[in-house]
Amino acid sequence: MPTEADFGERLATQTAAYLDRIDDCVVLLPRVLDEYADEGAYRDTVDEIAAVESECDDLVRDVRALITDAGPDDIGLLNTRINFNESALLDFYNELDVVANHTERIAQEVAMMRPDASVEPFADMREMADRIAEMVAVLGDVVEGFVRGLTRADGTETLADGIEAIRGLESECDDLRNDAIETAFADGAVDQPLVYRELAILLDELANAVEDLTDRIVVIASKEPGIVAESASDADGN
């Protein structure tokens, strides 16, 4: 039977492996857009994204099984935060799975819609992909700290700076989305503006999904004194 320490270590280790593959998936998004713009082998990268996304599905299934299959004896007194937050934590991992899924969808939609890569709206979308890759890199650190905080009774995990950085990058994505859509419809030289609108919205939904994960962390952390997810000014509503 696994010990309490074993459970916490296994959850942290499996989560870290899962986060690494999510990051591997999302960093391919700027690359596939570059390859598409350069008329390179972008379809190979679309396939690579799909393969990594499938691995992410397997990894998150294992993480969820670890949580749901563990009884009180496995989780133990050291991990009562896991027991208390089990339902919210399972929902969190379900939402985390959306990041890889949505990345795959965007890559596939670009391959199917074949937008003109020489226009300004496409450049805005390419910048959005960069911001999203940055968001996911920061998210990995935030989630690892979050899980450490849930699996340890001692110490404090401070996540506020990472969460604030993600929110700032998401706001930049909002601006880029608006620019892409506005330009697509304002410039008569851009054919099929609805294509750029749809792709920009899909990218924005991915950025929103990442930010929504930080909101879930803040809600759970609000009940756990060992996890600091907001700065003092945010907590005060300032």
Salt bridges, closest charged atoms under 4 A:
ASP24 OD2 - ARG21 NH1 2.62
ASP34 OD1 - ARG126 NE 2.62
GLU35 OE2 - ARG31 NE 3.40
GLU48 OE1 - ARG31 NH2 2.79
GLU55 OE2 - ARG21 NH2 3.02
ASP58 OD1 - ARG61 NH1 2.84
GLU95 OE2 - ARG216 NH2 3.95
GLU109 OE2 - ARG105 NE 3.92
GLU127 OE1 - ARG131 NH2 3.46
ASP130 OD1 - ARG126 NH1 2.80
ASP154 OD1 - ARG152 NE 3.63
GLU157 OE2 - ARG148 NE 3.11
GLU157 OE2 - ARG152 NH1 3.89
GLU172 OE1 - ARG131 NE 2.55
ASP174 OD1 - ARG177 NH1 3.46
ASP204 OD2 - ARG177 NH1 2.78
GLU205 OE1 - HIS102 NE2 3.46
ASP215 OD1 - ARG167 NH2 3.32
GLU224 OE1 - ARG81 NE 3.17
